[in-house]
Amino acid sequence: MLLTMELLRASFPFGGFGWTRIAFSQVQSPALSIVSYGGVLALSAATLVFALLLSEISLRKLTALITILIAFFLLPANPQGSGSIKLLAIQGNTPSIGLNFNSRAKAVFNLHRDATYKFADQGYNAIIWPENAIDIDPASYPEVAQDIKDLNLKTGTPLIAGVVLTRNGSPENASVFYDKSGEAKSTYIKRGLTPFGEYIPLRKIAELVSPYAKSVIDFKAGDQLQTHLIADSQVGPIICYEIINDQLVREMAQGSQALIVQTNSATFAGTAESRQQLAITRIRAVENSRAVLSVSTVGISAFIDNNGRVVAQTKEDEQAALVGELELNNHSTWASNLGALANILVLALTASLAIRRSRKVIRFE
């Protein structure tokens, strides 16, 4: 029942809210590698089984627990890939935090621009900026568009930036690839929008409940999977909230050799949100056997390998940069291949175990 409810909460209503899934608290678990076989729900199930065995400890159950732990340790890690791309991640910081972090959107852009000039001192395959680094559409601000071109020309390096675009009067949360000349070559529009943040569900009712609802302008969701080509390698962008959506992450991983997560944690500065998102991102790396570069406006930014290990990371609430090799990988995990079927198999297996257990309890009584 717990697993069924977890799956429902992760998909309903308004696309679900999966931050509280049991598995996402288990990044240090010895069972972590199970996510590459059965997905996030399998790790949640394994955690519950461990808890049950520990709560009713006996010699027989202790033996079973040890056997299961040994089995998990024997699971092979995701194989190392071949090749890598060298990236510079810019954590430019913001002039303010909290709900008004983007009240001076051009100032956020200026911070990331200046930080790039400060930290870019060698050759890279691309420079990566976080979500909302360019919180104004360059098409409407010629000076911003010119700054992007000047930056790319002076560094001789492509830029992938989180940009808020405006099309047909609606804002779009985008990941845009600018080539060395500063021209936009590929654009991914965020598909999994944040309810009550990027759009208001049931708007008429929401506006009656809260006066703040009227101040939220609905973003338009994208409907196309778009990767970025960096040094002849396909890299898949994931924008913030999308990291909790199984399908969106899986589809992007299947279409790429590595992932970049562009996020903005300024709204939640001073909370555990950034650390929580880092843990979820590490689990996604294992689940899909993809190395990940996660870059945030205010931190934590990190390079993560395809087995969930943090290779390098920044501190929070400071301007910083990370240079690293993002490994490329074409390995497809069981979880990735099974997709939603993995959840059905996990639910079926745990249901059968629950039925067997209930029958034993009935016989005992």
RARA-V819348 format. One line per field, one symbol per residue. burial: 1 if it has 24 or more other ideal C-beta (glycine too) atoms within 12 Angstrom, else 0. A space follows every 10 residues. Layout:
burial->???
This chain:
burial->0110011001 1000111110 1111111010 1111111111 1111111111 0010000000 0000100100 0100100100 1001111111 1111101000 1100111111 1110110011 0001111111 1111111100 0001101100 1100101111 1111100000 1111111111 0101011111 1111111111 0000000000 0000000110 1100111111 1011111111 1111111111 1111111111 1111111110 0011111111 1111111111 1111111111 1111111111 1111011011 1111111111 1111110111 0110011001 0000000000 00000
